[in-house]
Amino acid sequence: MVTIASDTRSFAGSKAEQETASELFRVLQSVGRFMAIDAPIRLSLDSAAEFFAEKKISQDAVVAAIKANPEIFQLDESGDSPVIVGSRAGTTRFEREVDRTHSFATRLMTPAPKSEHADSSLRPRPRMDSNWSIFDVQTTDLDMPSTTTLAASLSVAQPVEEAEADVTPAEIEEIVAEASRTITVPAAAPLPTDVSEATDAELEAALIERLGSDGQVAMFDGQWMLEDRVPRFSKGELRKLKDYIVEQEQPLTDEVLIQDVLDVRPRSADFGLMRFALNYRLSKEHRDFEFVGTSGQRFWSTSALAPIGTTLRKPNEIGTDYKFLLEEAGAPTPRTRKELSHVLTFYEFSLGLLPYDGEMQEMMAPPVTVGQRTAVLTFECPQVYTTYLVELRYPTPNRGGFIVGLDDFYTENLVPGALLSIRATENDGHYVVEYVNADSQSQRLLELEERRQRYVFRPTSFACGVIDEALLTEELWSSLNGEKPLDEKTRRRPETVVAMTFERIGKTFEGGGFTASFAQLLAGVNIERPFSETLLRSILEHDDTGAFAKDPDGPDDYTYIPGNPA
């Protein structure tokens, strides 16, 4: 409880104004009881009026009491609402005179006063004579009596002949001139590089090249940090991370590993730091971990996991089939395309593939790390409420790229010739794939019987939109019934595959040749191996042997004469 001492201060004005001013002064003292005695105390007029309203005193009476005592109160009306200003001392003079006599600045800049008494001069120290300091005679010899007799001391000594001394000629020392001293002037510092005209991409590449070669800097996916500040993981923690990925039997993202294995929650202050540390440290463990993600979804895998996708053909063989995409793709800019459409071929349907052609490269993200070979993506199909885990195989100098892992999606919902739509999202690792809904129908479609390795036609029901020329029905492709797939040596040559397709599906004409439309040829050659429209037209229109030619009777037909070797 705080008690306000009574004040004998006198107030001006009428008796009512004096009482109001006295009560207002006590209110200000109560409000500023913990403030300095001369510090300004501010109280809104509305609050004071509310207080005096309980005492049956109006706001005008309070204002009148304030104006009657200008030495004690002030009414500040500069703001939105009037404010009463006063102090515990009962004055409105708030300027404080600060004594700066003993401040540091005053004592530093003001010289000390001179002493009234002059400093007494020091007497010079007497110096000892140098002869005494080097006196080196033994005084004991001075006190010893002489042992020689007087006669001996007076005898004259016989002259003594001095023998000639063998004088050896002094060797003349050869004066060797000192080698001249060489002064090495340090090379001038290189002039700074002008980067005013450089683009952001060029500056980014220069920074990555310079900082990436510095062992003291940790880098991962455009993020940088001093290496000694990145948390480290013990061998036990690395083993737990690897075992958890193997246990789940699929690649996992960094966020899942941090939460499930390291027990770090997204709301934790260290979540971002631990995420960077996990990606950076695992990128150094090449034997046990492999980065197979993108910037939006950073997946990690191990060598113990089974590959994603088909086992009917090896990834190297599929990449060799798509080698022609290396010449057609050019240099596309990643993440510039938002959506694309694609007609599913028999080759893609059988293996659950999509080609990584120029359009696909424009829509998808490039590799994150140097030497990254694969990237795990998620394809979401809203029509079946399912998300599929697929794998993107990036192109190499000798093999083309492709996307694998759509086997289940194709067999459950689509047929060869179906029209697909693939749409990119803000996450460069997640895409939406859709097909055209259609009424359910049943037709006999081409299939490959795995046991006998022969093409057969079987009844198939489907409810998706298709391109009629690409739908392999028995009515249009009955000649393939019972045929065997081409052997590996034959299917490696695209020209031979085109010639065999003419003989299988083409119509004969006079002269022993075959004719077929371009749409039929495109669907037929994609049964044995992947073909693009560009590759097929290049073979048909730029054939040096003359086996293939444009059919003048058809709008987009071509002919093949077996007599000319393809």
C-alpha positions in Angstrom: 0.0 0.0 0.0 1.4 3.4 -1.0 0.6 6.4 1.2 0.7 10.0 -0.2 2.1 12.5 2.3 0.0 15.5 2.9 1.1 18.7 1.1 0.6 22.2 2.4 0.9 23.7 -1.1 -1.4 26.5 -1.8 -3.5 26.6 -5.0 -5.0 29.6 -6.8 -8.5 30.2 -7.9 -11.8 30.0 -6.2 -12.4 27.8 -3.2 -13.9 25.1 -5.4 -11.1 25.3 -7.9 -8.5 25.1 -5.1 -10.2 21.9 -3.8 -10.3 20.5 -7.3 -6.6 21.4 -7.9 -5.6 19.9 -4.6 -7.4 16.7 -5.3 -5.9 16.6 -8.9 -2.4 17.1 -7.5 -2.9 14.1 -5.2 -4.0 12.1 -8.1 -0.9 13.0 -10.1 1.3 12.1 -7.1 -0.4 8.7 -6.9 0.1 8.1 -10.6 3.7 9.0 -10.6 4.6 7.7 -7.1 7.5 5.7 -8.5 8.9 8.4 -10.8 11.5 11.0 -10.1 10.3 14.1 -8.2 10.9 16.4 -11.1 9.9 13.9 -13.9 6.8 14.9 -16.0 3.7 12.9 -15.1 1.1 12.6 -17.9 -2.6 11.8 -17.2 -5.3 11.9 -19.9 -8.1 14.4 -19.3 -10.7 11.8 -19.9 -9.3 9.6 -17.2 -9.2 12.5 -14.7 -12.8 13.5 -15.7 -14.0 9.9 -15.1 -12.3 10.0 -11.7 -13.9 13.4 -10.7 -17.3 12.4 -12.0 -17.6 10.1 -9.1 -17.1 13.2 -6.9 -19.8 15.1 -8.8 -17.2 17.4 -10.3 -17.5 18.1 -14.1 -14.8 18.1 -16.7 -15.1 21.9 -17.1 -14.4 22.4 -13.4 -11.3 20.3 -13.7 -10.1 22.3 -16.7 -10.8 25.6 -14.8 -8.7 24.4 -11.9 -5.9 23.5 -14.3 -6.0 27.0 -15.9 -6.1 28.7 -12.5 -2.8 27.0 -11.5 -0.5 27.2 -14.6 2.6 26.9 -12.3 1.5 23.4 -11.2 -0.4 21.9 -14.1 -0.3 22.1 -17.9 -2.9 20.9 -20.4 -1.3 19.4 -23.5 -3.8 19.5 -26.4 -1.3 18.6 -29.2 -2.4 15.0 -29.5 -5.7 13.3 -30.3 -7.0 13.7 -26.7 -5.9 16.4 -24.1 -3.3 15.3 -21.5 -2.7 16.8 -18.0 1.0 17.2 -17.3 2.5 17.8 -13.8 5.2 16.5 -11.5 5.5 15.3 -7.9 7.4 18.6 -7.1 4.4 20.6 -8.1 6.1 22.5 -10.9 6.0 22.4 -14.7 9.7 23.2 -15.1 11.1 19.9 -16.3 14.5 21.0 -17.5 17.1 19.3 -15.3 20.5 20.8 -14.9 23.0 17.9 -15.1 26.3 18.3 -13.4 28.9 17.2 -15.9 31.9 18.4 -13.9 33.0 14.9 -13.2 32.0 13.3 -16.5 34.5 11.3 -18.5 34.5 13.7 -21.4 35.1 16.7 -19.1 37.9 15.1 -17.2 39.5 13.8 -20.5 39.5 17.2 -22.3 40.2 19.5 -19.3 43.9 19.7 -18.4 45.0 19.2 -14.8 45.8 22.5 -12.9 49.4 23.4 -12.5 51.0 22.7 -9.1 51.7 25.8 -6.9 55.1 24.4 -5.9 57.8 24.0 -8.5 59.2 20.5 -8.9 62.6 20.1 -7.1 65.4 19.4 -9.5 67.2 16.2 -9.0 70.8 16.3 -8.0 73.2 14.8 -10.6 74.6 11.4 -9.6 78.4 11.5 -9.3 80.1 9.4 -11.9 83.1 7.2 -11.1 86.3 7.7 -12.9 86.8 5.2 -15.6 90.4 4.4 -14.5 89.1 3.0 -11.2 86.5 0.9 -13.0 89.2 -1.0 -15.1 91.9 -1.3 -12.3 93.1 -4.9 -12.7 96.3 -5.2 -10.5 96.6 -7.7 -7.7 97.3 -5.7 -4.6 98.9 -8.7 -2.8 102.1 -8.3 -4.9 102.7 -4.8 -3.5 103.2 -6.0 0.1 105.7 -8.9 -0.7 109.4 -8.2 0.2 112.0 -8.3 -2.6 114.2 -11.5 -2.7 117.1 -10.1 -4.8 120.4 -8.9 -3.2 121.9 -5.5 -3.7 124.9 -7.0 -5.7 122.5 -8.7 -7.9 120.6 -5.6 -8.4 123.7 -3.6 -9.3 125.3 -6.2 -11.6 125.4 -5.3 -15.3 123.7 -7.8 -17.5 125.7 -9.2 -20.5 124.4 -8.3 -23.9 122.4 -11.0 -25.4 122.4 -11.6 -29.1 119.0 -12.1 -30.4 118.5 -14.9 -32.9 117.0 -14.1 -36.1 113.4 -15.0 -36.1 112.0 -17.0 -38.9 109.6 -14.6 -40.5 106.9 -16.3 -42.4 105.4 -14.2 -45.1 101.9 -13.3 -44.4 99.3 -14.7 -46.6 97.4 -12.2 -48.6 93.8 -12.8 -48.1 91.8 -12.6 -51.3 89.0 -10.1 -50.9 85.8 -11.6 -52.1 83.3 -9.1 -53.2 79.9 -9.6 -51.7 77.1 -10.6 -54.0 74.8 -7.8 -54.8 71.6 -8.0 -52.9 68.5 -8.7 -54.9 65.3 -6.9 -53.8 62.1 -8.6 -54.9 59.3 -6.2 -55.4 55.9 -7.9 -54.7 53.7 -8.2 -57.7 50.9 -5.6 -57.9 47.6 -6.8 -56.7 45.2 -7.8 -59.6 42.7 -5.2 -60.5 39.1 -6.0 -59.4 36.9 -7.6 -62.0 34.1 -5.4 -63.3 30.8 -7.3 -62.7 28.5 -4.4 -63.6 27.5 -6.1 -66.8 27.4 -9.7 -65.5 24.0 -11.4 -65.2 22.6 -12.9 -62.1 23.2 -16.4 -63.5 26.9 -15.6 -64.2 27.4 -14.2 -60.7 25.7 -17.2 -59.2 27.9 -19.6 -61.2 31.1 -17.7 -60.2 30.1 -17.8 -56.5 29.4 -21.5 -56.6 32.7 -22.2 -58.4 34.7 -20.1 -55.9 33.0 -21.1 -52.6 32.4 -24.7 -53.7 36.2 -25.3 -53.9 36.7 -23.8 -50.4 36.8 -26.6 -47.8 35.9 -24.2 -45.0 32.5 -23.4 -46.6 29.6 -26.0 -46.5 27.3 -25.8 -49.5 24.1 -27.7 -50.5 21.5 -26.7 -53.0 22.3 -23.0 -53.0 22.6 -22.7 -49.2 25.9 -21.8 -47.6 27.4 -22.1 -44.1 30.8 -22.2 -42.4 31.7 -25.9 -42.2 32.8 -25.8 -38.6 29.3 -24.6 -37.5 27.4 -27.4 -39.2 26.3 -30.1 -36.7 27.9 -33.5 -37.1 26.3 -36.9 -36.8 27.8 -39.9 -35.1 28.3 -43.3 -36.8 25.3 -44.6 -34.8 23.0 -41.8 -36.0 24.1 -42.4 -39.6 23.4 -46.1 -39.2 19.9 -45.4 -37.8 19.2 -43.2 -40.8 20.3 -45.9 -43.3 18.4 -48.6 -41.5 15.2 -46.6 -41.4 15.3 -46.0 -45.2 15.8 -49.7 -45.8 13.0 -50.5 -43.4 10.6 -48.3 -45.3 11.7 -49.9 -48.6 11.6 -46.5 -50.5 13.5 -43.3 -50.6 12.6 -40.8 -47.9 12.8 -37.0 -47.7 15.0 -35.0 -45.4 12.0 -33.8 -43.4 10.8 -37.3 -42.7 14.3 -38.4 -41.6 14.7 -35.4 -39.2 11.4 -36.0 -37.5 11.3 -39.8 -37.4 14.9 -40.6 -36.7 16.5 -37.5 -35.2 13.3 -36.4 -33.3 13.5 -32.8 -34.4 10.1 -31.1 -34.9 9.3 -28.6 -37.6 8.4 -25.9 -35.0 11.8 -26.3 -33.3 14.2 -23.4 -33.7 17.0 -25.8 -34.9 14.8 -27.5 -37.6 16.3 -25.5 -40.5 19.9 -25.9 -39.2 19.4 -29.7 -38.7 17.9 -30.0 -42.2 20.9 -28.3 -43.8 23.3 -30.4 -41.7 21.5 -33.6 -42.7 21.7 -32.9 -46.4 25.3 -31.7 -46.3 26.6 -34.5 -44.1 24.8 -37.2 -46.0 26.1 -35.8 -49.3 29.6 -36.6 -48.0 28.7 -40.3 -47.2 28.9 -41.5 -50.8 29.2 -45.2 -49.9 25.9 -45.4 -47.8 23.7 -42.6 -49.1 22.7 -41.2 -52.5 20.8 -38.0 -53.1 17.8 -38.7 -55.4 15.7 -35.6 -54.9 15.0 -32.1 -56.1 15.1 -28.7 -54.4 11.4 -29.0 -53.4 11.6 -32.7 -52.3 15.0 -33.8 -51.1 14.8 -37.6 -51.2 17.6 -39.8 -49.9 18.2 -43.4 -50.9 20.7 -46.3 -50.2 22.2 -48.9 -52.4 20.2 -51.6 -50.5 16.9 -50.4 -51.9 15.3 -52.1 -54.9 15.1 -49.9 -58.1 11.9 -48.2 -58.9 10.1 -49.3 -62.0 10.1 -52.2 -64.4 12.4 -55.2 -64.3 11.6 -56.3 -67.9 14.5 -54.3 -69.3 17.6 -52.9 -67.7 17.9 -49.1 -67.2 21.0 -49.0 -69.4 19.1 -50.7 -72.3 16.2 -48.3 -72.0 18.6 -45.4 -72.0 20.2 -46.7 -75.1 16.8 -46.9 -76.8 16.2 -43.2 -76.0 19.6 -42.1 -77.2 18.1 -40.2 -80.1 16.6 -37.7 -77.6 20.1 -36.3 -77.0 20.2 -34.7 -80.4 16.6 -33.6 -80.4 16.5 -32.0 -76.9 19.0 -29.2 -77.6 19.4 -26.8 -74.6 16.0 -26.3 -73.0 15.5 -24.0 -70.0 14.2 -25.9 -67.0 10.9 -25.0 -65.2 9.7 -22.8 -68.1 6.8 -25.0 -69.2 3.7 -25.4 -67.0 1.8 -28.2 -68.8 2.2 -30.7 -71.7 0.2 -33.4 -73.5 1.4 -36.8 -74.5 0.1 -39.8 -76.4 1.0 -43.1 -74.7 2.7 -45.6 -76.9 2.9 -49.4 -76.6 6.6 -49.3 -75.6 5.9 -46.8 -72.8 2.8 -48.7 -71.7 4.6 -52.0 -71.4 7.5 -50.6 -69.3 5.6 -47.8 -67.4 7.7 -45.1 -69.0 7.6 -41.5 -70.1 10.3 -39.9 -72.4 12.5 -37.2 -71.0 12.4 -35.2 -74.2 12.7 -31.5 -74.8 9.2 -30.6 -73.6 9.7 -32.7 -70.4 13.0 -31.0 -69.7 11.4 -27.6 -70.0 8.9 -28.5 -67.3 11.1 -30.4 -64.8 13.9 -29.3 -62.6 17.6 -29.9 -63.4 19.9 -32.0 -61.2 20.7 -30.5 -57.8 24.1 -32.0 -57.1 27.1 -32.5 -59.4 26.9 -36.0 -60.9 23.3 -36.7 -59.8 22.0 -39.5 -62.0 18.4 -39.9 -60.8 15.6 -38.0 -59.1 12.6 -39.4 -57.3 9.4 -37.5 -58.2 5.8 -37.8 -57.1 3.0 -38.0 -59.7 -0.4 -37.3 -58.3 -3.6 -38.4 -60.2 -6.6 -36.7 -58.7 -9.0 -38.9 -60.7 -8.0 -42.0 -58.8 -6.9 -40.3 -55.6 -3.4 -41.8 -55.8 0.1 -40.5 -55.7 2.8 -42.6 -57.4 6.6 -42.6 -56.6 8.5 -42.4 -59.9 12.1 -42.1 -60.8 13.6 -39.7 -63.4 16.8 -41.0 -65.0 18.8 -38.0 -66.2 20.5 -38.2 -69.6 24.2 -39.2 -69.9 26.6 -38.6 -72.8 25.6 -42.0 -74.3 22.1 -42.6 -73.1 18.8 -40.6 -73.1 16.7 -39.8 -70.1 13.3 -41.2 -69.2 10.8 -41.5 -66.3 10.1 -44.9 -64.9 7.6 -46.3 -62.3 4.2 -45.7 -63.8 3.4 -49.4 -64.4 0.5 -49.6 -62.0 -1.0 -46.3 -63.1 -1.0 -47.5 -66.8 -2.3 -51.0 -66.3 -5.1 -49.9 -63.9 -6.4 -46.9 -65.9 -5.0 -46.5 -69.4 -4.3 -48.3 -72.7 -1.7 -47.6 -75.5 -3.0 -44.6 -77.4 -4.4 -42.8 -74.4 -4.0 -39.0 -74.1 -2.2 -37.8 -71.0 -1.8 -34.3 -69.5 1.0 -33.5 -67.1 1.0 -30.3 -65.1 3.8 -28.8 -63.0 3.3 -27.4 -59.5 5.2 -25.0 -57.3 7.1 -27.9 -55.9 9.6 -28.9 -58.5 9.4 -32.6 -57.3 5.6 -32.9 -57.5 3.5 -33.1 -60.7 -0.2 -33.7 -61.5 -1.0 -36.3 -64.2 -4.5 -36.6 -65.6 -6.2 -38.5 -68.5 -9.4 -37.8 -70.5 -12.4 -39.4 -69.0 -14.6 -41.3 -71.4 -17.4 -43.8 -71.5 -16.3 -47.4 -70.7 -15.7 -49.5 -73.8 -14.3 -52.9 -74.6 -12.1 -53.8 -77.6 -9.5 -56.5 -78.5 -6.2 -54.7 -78.1 -2.6 -55.8 -78.7 -0.6 -57.4 -75.9 2.7 -59.2 -75.5 2.3 -62.7 -74.1 5.4 -63.0 -71.9 5.5 -66.8 -71.7 5.4 -67.5 -75.5 6.9 -64.0 -76.4 4.3 -63.4 -79.1 1.9 -60.6 -79.9 -1.8 -61.4 -79.2 -5.1 -59.6 -79.1 -7.2 -59.8 -75.9 -10.5 -58.2 -74.8 -9.7 -55.0 -72.8 -12.1 -52.6 -71.1 -11.1 -49.0 -70.6 -12.7 -45.7 -69.8 -10.2 -43.1 -71.1 -9.9 -40.9 -74.1 -7.6 -42.3 -76.9 -6.3 -41.3 -80.3 -7.9 -43.6 -82.8 -4.7 -43.8 -85.0 -2.6 -44.8 -82.0 -5.1 -47.4 -80.6 -3.8 -50.9 -81.4 -7.0 -52.7 -82.2 -7.4 -56.1 -83.9 -9.3 -54.5 -86.8 -6.4 -52.3 -87.9 -3.5 -54.4 -86.6 -4.6 -58.0 -87.2 -1.3 -58.7 -89.1 0.6 -58.6 -85.8 -1.4 -61.5 -84.3 1.1 -64.3 -83.6 4.2 -62.2 -84.6 7.3 -62.4 -82.5 9.1 -59.3 -81.3 12.2 -58.3 -83.2 15.5 -59.6 -82.0 17.8 -57.3 -80.2 20.2 -56.9 -83.2 17.4 -55.9 -85.5 15.6 -53.5 -83.2 18.8 -51.5 -82.6 18.7 -50.1 -86.1 15.8 -47.6 -86.5 15.8 -47.9 -90.3 15.2 -51.7 -90.0 12.4 -51.2 -87.5 10.7 -48.8 -89.9 11.0 -51.3 -92.8 9.7 -54.2 -90.7 6.7 -52.0 -89.7 5.9 -51.3 -93.3 5.8 -55.0 -94.0 3.6 -55.7 -91.0 0.9 -53.1 -91.3 1.4 -51.5 -94.8 -0.9 -52.0 -97.8 0.7 -53.5 -100.9 0.6 -51.8 -104.2 1.7 -52.7 -107.7 5.5 -53.1 -107.9 5.9 -55.0 -104.6 5.9 -52.0 -102.3 4.0 -51.0 -99.2 2.3 -47.8 -98.2 1.1 -46.6 -94.8 0.1 -43.3 -93.2 2.5 -41.5 -90.9 0.2 -41.9 -87.9 0.1 -45.7 -88.4 3.8 -45.9 -88.8 4.4 -43.8 -85.7 2.2 -46.1 -83.6 3.7 -49.3 -85.2 7.4 -48.4 -84.7 6.8 -47.6 -81.1 5.8 -51.2 -80.5 9.4 -52.4 -80.7 11.3 -49.4 -79.6 10.7 -45.7 -78.8 10.4 -43.3 -81.8 9.6 -39.6 -81.9 7.9 -37.8 -84.8 11.2 -36.0 -85.6 13.2 -39.2 -85.8 10.6 -41.0 -87.9 10.3 -38.2 -90.4 14.0 -37.8 -90.6 14.4 -41.5 -91.6 11.5 -41.4 -94.1 12.5 -38.1 -95.8 16.3 -38.3 -95.6 16.9 -41.9 -96.8 20.0 -42.2 -99.1 19.0 -45.7 -100.3 15.7 -44.6 -101.8 13.8 -47.4 -99.9 11.4 -44.8 -98.3 9.6 -42.1 -100.2 6.7 -39.7 -99.9 3.4 -41.1 -101.4 2.0 -38.5 -103.7 -1.5 -40.1 -103.6 -1.9 -39.7 -99.8 -2.1 -36.5 -97.6 0.6 -37.8 -95.2 1.5 -41.3 -96.5 4.8 -42.9 -97.3 6.0 -45.9 -99.3 8.6 -48.6 -98.9 10.0 -50.7 -101.6 11.7 -53.9 -100.2 14.0 -54.2 -103.2 16.1 -51.2 -102.0 18.0 -52.0 -98.8 17.0 -49.8 -95.9 
